[in-house]
């Protein structure tokens, strides 16, 4: 079911782009209230959101690859075409440039929303990009990372990354 929803969203964005998009963009803005984003009346959804949020803070942003086994399943499946699959592949890929630093109490990236449905969690972020038509300007868009949780760990990951 979540895959069908994702396919519909992608199809709508493609249609939007084919039609030329909007005449004027409303900038994407981060949500400063992370605690509200983490909340859910369903304890399982709240736990899944917290798992992904803490992984992002501790492993991805703070570079504590030593904590990868706390968050990533050994057989972790990676759909980003530039990062190897498996927990060991993740650690090997990020190892050369991940420098451990103090863990912040909040995700530092400009977080827009955290959505959880069953075993799925999506983080969306503001992404600022240079305007290809005018190098003196920039625009914002949305980046997403989607995770599947299994047995209390992240089992699978998707994002819109492409090969360089």
Secondary structure, DSSP 8 states (H G I E B T S, - for coil): -HHHHHHHHHHHHHHHHHTT--SS-------S-HHHHH--SSHHHHHHHHHHHHHIIIIIIT--GGGHHHHEEEEEEE-STTS-SSHHHHHHHHHTT-------SS--S-EEEEEEETTEEEEEEEEEEEETTEEEEEEEEEEEEEEEEETTEEEEEEE-----
